[in-house]
C-alpha cells in the first residue's frame, strides 16, 4: 500500500467513525472498489482516485440535519418575522410586544413537506417540529390547505397568512418548479375567493446555486430560502472545483473525471455524472440525491452490478436491484 493510499484510508476511517456513523467500513469500501475492476486493484491509479473522491464526500448525518433544521427556522422564519414586527412597531425593543407579535404570526403559519407523505420532506417535518419546539397543529398535509367539501377552490382556514414548505435538497430545481406550478394556481384561486393573500415560502436545507436560480425564475413561491448554498465549486470536476485545488501529488482532476464518467456511464448512460450533470459528492442520512455521482449511490442493474457506498432509495415504484452481499 502506497503512502497516499494509506493516508486516504486513514482519512476515510476517521470520517466513517466521526461523521458517517460507521456506515462505510473497510469491507464496504473493498466491495465498492471491486466494482472498478482493474481500476480498483491495490496500487492502481484508479483506486487512488476513487479513494480520493470518497474521502471528499460530504455527508449530513442526523445531528447535522437537525442543526440545519434549527438554522432554517431561526434564520429564515423566526428572525425575519421578528425584524418585521420590530420595524412596524417603531423599532421597539419591548420583548412583550415582539413575543406577542411573533406568537400571532406563528399561530397563523402552517408548515408542510414538499412532495407526497412517503418522501423525505415528511420525515424532516418531524425533526423540524422537535428541534424548534413547535406544536403538531402547525403542521398539515398539502390537501389540508383546502376545504375539500366545496366544489370551487376554497381555503380550509382563510386566517392562515403563511404556508412554509420544507425540503432537504434542491439540486436542479425542477421538482420545486413543478410542485409550485401544480399548487400555486389552486392556492391563488382559493385565496382570491376568500379575499386574502397568504405568503407561500419554500425553505430548503441544502441547494445548488443553479437549482435556486431556476426556482426563483420559474417557480411561483413568494419566498425562497436555504441554509447552505452550493456554488459551482461543489461540482466535482468543474474547472473551479474546490476538491482539486490542493490535491496531493498523483491526484488529477482530469483522470478522476474520466474515471467517474466511465463507470458512471455504465450505470446510467444519460446521467453518468448525476442528474442534470450535477457532479455532486453529497448525501443525507435518509437518502442520497441523484445529482450526486452515480458511482457513490447507484444500486446497479441487470447489465451492470454495482455495490454503492451511499445507496440512493428511489421515489419511483419500479423495483431496483438490491446489491449483492459477499
C-alpha positions in Angstrom: 0.0 0.0 0.0 1.4 3.4 -1.0 1.8 6.2 1.5 -1.0 8.1 -0.3 -3.4 5.2 -0.2 -2.7 4.7 3.5 -3.3 8.4 4.1 -6.6 8.3 2.2 -7.7 5.1 4.0 -6.9 6.7 7.3 -8.9 9.8 6.4 -11.9 7.7 5.3 -11.8 5.7 8.5 -11.9 8.9 10.6 -14.8 10.1 8.6 -16.6 6.8 9.0 -16.2 6.9 12.7 -17.0 10.5 13.3 -19.3 11.6 10.6 -20.7 8.7 8.6 -21.7 6.8 11.8 -19.9 3.6 10.7 -21.9 3.2 7.5 -18.8 2.7 5.4 -16.5 0.2 7.0 -13.4 -1.4 5.4 -15.4 -4.3 4.0 -17.9 -2.0 2.3 -15.1 0.1 0.8 -13.4 -3.0 -0.7 -16.6 -4.3 -2.1 -17.2 -0.9 -3.7 -13.6 -0.8 -5.1 -14.0 -4.2 -6.7 -16.7 -2.8 -9.0 -14.0 -0.7 -10.7 -12.3 -3.9 -11.9 -8.6 -3.3 -12.6 -9.0 0.3 -11.7 -9.9 -0.7 -8.1 -6.9 -3.0 -7.6 -4.3 -2.2 -4.9 -1.6 0.1 -6.3 -3.7 1.2 -9.3 -4.1 4.8 -10.3 -7.9 4.3 -10.4 -8.0 3.0 -6.9 -6.2 6.1 -5.5 -8.6 8.4 -7.4 -11.7 6.5 -6.2 -10.5 6.7 -2.6 -9.7 10.4 -3.0 -13.2 11.1 -4.2 -14.7 9.1 -1.3 -12.5 11.0 1.2 -14.1 14.2 -0.1 -17.7 13.0 0.2 -19.9 15.5 2.1 -22.4 13.6 4.4 -25.2 15.1 6.5 -25.9 12.8 9.4 -28.7 13.0 11.9 -27.0 15.6 14.1 -26.1 17.8 11.0 -29.6 17.6 9.6 -31.1 18.7 13.0 -28.6 21.6 13.2 -29.7 22.7 9.7 -33.3 22.5 10.6 -32.7 24.7 13.6 -30.9 27.2 11.4 -33.6 27.1 8.8 -36.3 28.0 11.3 -34.2 30.6 13.2 -32.6 32.4 10.3 -35.4 32.2 7.6 -38.6 32.1 9.6 -38.3 33.5 13.2 -35.7 36.3 12.7 -37.2 37.8 9.6 -40.7 37.9 11.3 -39.3 39.5 14.5 -37.4 42.1 12.4 -40.6 42.9 10.6 -42.6 43.3 13.8 -39.9 45.5 15.4 -39.9 47.7 12.3 -43.7 48.1 12.3 -43.6 48.9 16.0 -41.2 51.8 15.5 -38.0 49.8 16.1 -39.2 48.7 19.6 -37.1 46.5 21.8 -40.1 45.7 24.1 -39.8 41.9 24.4 -43.5 41.6 25.3 -44.6 43.4 22.0 -42.2 41.3 20.0 -43.3 38.0 21.6 -47.0 38.7 21.2 -46.5 39.7 17.5 -44.4 36.6 16.8 -46.8 34.3 18.6 -49.6 35.6 16.5 -47.7 35.2 13.2 -46.7 31.6 14.3 -50.3 30.7 15.1 -51.2 31.8 11.5 -48.5 29.7 9.9 -48.7 26.2 8.6 -45.6 24.1 7.8 -45.7 21.5 5.1 -43.5 19.0 3.4 -42.5 19.1 -0.3 -43.8 16.0 -2.2 -46.0 13.3 -1.0 -46.2 11.8 2.5 -43.8 8.9 1.6 -40.9 11.2 0.7 -38.2 12.8 2.8 -39.9 16.1 3.4 -42.4 14.5 5.8 -39.6 12.8 7.7 -37.9 16.2 8.0 -41.1 17.8 9.5 -41.0 15.5 12.5 -37.4 16.7 13.4 -38.2 20.3 12.4 -41.1 20.3 14.9 -38.9 18.7 17.6 -35.9 20.9 17.2 -37.9 24.1 17.1 -40.4 23.2 19.8 -43.4 23.6 17.7 -46.9 22.1 18.1 -48.2 19.4 15.9 -51.3 21.5 14.9 -49.0 23.8 13.0 -48.2 21.0 10.5 -50.5 19.9 7.8 -50.5 18.0 4.5 -51.0 19.8 1.3 -54.6 18.7 0.8 -55.4 20.3 4.2 -54.8 23.8 2.8 -58.2 23.4 1.0 -61.8 22.9 2.1 -62.5 19.7 0.1 -66.2 19.9 0.8 -66.5 22.8 -1.6 -67.0 22.5 -5.3 -64.9 25.5 -6.1 -61.3 26.0 -4.7 -61.6 27.2 -1.1 -59.2 27.6 1.7 -59.8 25.5 4.8 -58.7 28.3 7.0 -58.6 31.8 5.5 -56.9 33.2 8.6 -53.6 31.4 7.7 -51.2 34.0 6.4 -48.1 31.8 5.7 -47.6 28.4 4.3 -44.0 27.2 4.6 -42.8 24.2 2.5 -39.8 22.4 3.9 -37.4 20.4 1.8 -34.0 18.8 2.3 -32.3 19.4 -1.0 -32.7 21.4 -4.2 -30.4 20.2 -7.0 -31.7 21.0 -10.4 -34.7 23.0 -9.2 -37.0 21.0 -11.4 -39.1 19.5 -8.6 -39.6 22.8 -6.9 -40.8 24.4 -10.1 -43.2 21.6 -10.9 -44.5 21.5 -7.4 -45.2 25.2 -7.3 -46.9 25.3 -10.6 -49.2 22.4 -9.6 -50.1 24.0 -6.3 -49.9 27.8 -6.6 -52.8 28.2 -9.1 -55.2 26.4 -6.8 -54.0 28.4 -3.8 -54.3 31.6 -5.7 -57.8 30.9 -6.8 -58.9 29.8 -3.4 -57.3 32.9 -1.7 -58.9 35.2 -4.2 -62.2 33.6 -3.4 -61.7 34.3 0.3 -60.3 37.8 -0.3 -56.9 37.0 1.3 -53.3 36.7 0.1 -51.2 34.2 2.1 -47.5 34.0 1.5 -46.1 30.7 0.3 -42.5 30.0 1.1 -40.0 27.4 0.0 -37.4 26.6 2.7 -34.7 24.1 1.9 -31.7 22.9 3.9 -29.1 22.5 1.1 -29.4 23.8 -2.5 -27.2 24.3 -5.5 -26.9 27.9 -6.8 -28.2 26.6 -10.2 -31.2 25.0 -8.6 -32.1 28.0 -6.6 -31.8 30.3 -9.6 -34.2 28.1 -11.5 -36.8 28.0 -8.7 -36.5 31.8 -8.3 -37.0 32.4 -12.0 -39.6 29.8 -12.8 -41.5 28.9 -9.7 -44.2 30.9 -8.1 -43.2 30.9 -4.5 -43.4 34.3 -2.6 -40.2 33.5 -0.7 -37.3 31.1 -1.3 -34.5 30.5 1.2 -31.9 27.9 2.1 -29.3 27.3 4.8 -26.4 26.0 2.7 -26.0 27.1 -0.9 -23.6 25.1 -3.1 -21.9 27.1 -5.8 -20.1 25.7 -8.9 -17.0 24.9 -6.8 -19.0 22.0 -5.3 -19.3 20.3 -8.7 -16.6 17.7 -8.5 -14.9 18.2 -11.9 -15.7 21.9 -12.6 -12.7 24.0 -13.5 -13.2 25.8 -10.2 -13.7 22.6 -8.2 -12.7 23.0 -4.5 -11.8 19.3 -4.3 -8.7 19.6 -6.5 -7.3 23.0 -5.5 -4.7 21.4 -3.2 -4.9 17.8 -4.2 -1.9 15.7 -3.3 0.7 14.7 -5.9 -0.7 11.9 -8.1 -4.3 13.0 -7.9 -5.5 14.8 -11.1 -8.9 16.2 -11.8 -9.0 15.1 -15.4 -8.2 11.5 -14.5 -10.8 11.4 -11.7 -13.3 13.0 -14.1 -12.7 10.3 -16.7 -12.9 7.5 -14.1 -16.3 8.8 -12.7 -17.7 9.2 -16.3 -16.5 5.8 -17.4 -18.1 3.8 -14.6 -21.0 6.2 -14.1 -21.8 5.8 -17.8 -22.0 2.0 -17.3 -24.6 2.6 -14.6 -26.6 5.4 -16.3 -25.5 6.3 -19.8 -27.5 9.6 -19.8 -26.5 10.7 -16.3 -23.0 9.4 -15.9 -22.1 12.3 -13.5 -25.5 12.6 -11.8 -28.9 14.0 -12.8 -28.6 17.2 -14.8 -24.8 16.8 -14.8 -24.9 17.5 -11.1 -21.4 16.2 -10.3 -22.1 16.4 -6.6 -20.5 14.4 -3.8 -23.0 14.6 -1.0 -25.6 12.5 0.8 -28.0 12.7 3.7 -28.6 10.1 6.4 -32.0 9.4 4.9 -31.0 9.3 1.2 -28.6 10.4 -1.5 -29.6 12.8 -4.2 -29.4 11.6 -7.7 -27.4 14.8 -8.6 -24.5 13.0 -6.8 -22.1 11.0 -8.8 -23.7 7.6 -9.5 -20.5 5.7 -8.6 -21.4 6.5 -5.0 -25.1 5.6 -4.9 -26.2 3.6 -7.8 -27.6 0.1 -7.0 -26.7 -1.3 -10.4 -29.0 -3.0 -12.9 -29.3 -6.3 -14.8 -26.4 -5.5 -17.2 -24.1 -4.0 -14.7 -23.7 -4.9 -11.0 -22.6 -2.3 -8.6 -22.2 -2.1 -4.8 -22.8 1.5 -3.6 -21.3 3.1 -0.5 -24.1 5.6 -0.1 -27.1 3.9 -1.7 -29.9 6.0 -3.1 -33.5 4.9 -2.4 -35.7 5.8 -5.4 -39.0 7.6 -5.2 -40.3 5.5 -8.1 -42.3 2.3 -7.5 -40.2 0.5 -10.1 -38.2 -2.3 -8.4 -34.5 -1.8 -8.3 -31.8 -4.4 -7.8 -30.6 -5.0 -4.3 -26.8 -5.0 -4.1 -25.3 -8.4 -3.6 -23.7 -9.2 -0.2 -20.4 -11.0 -0.1 
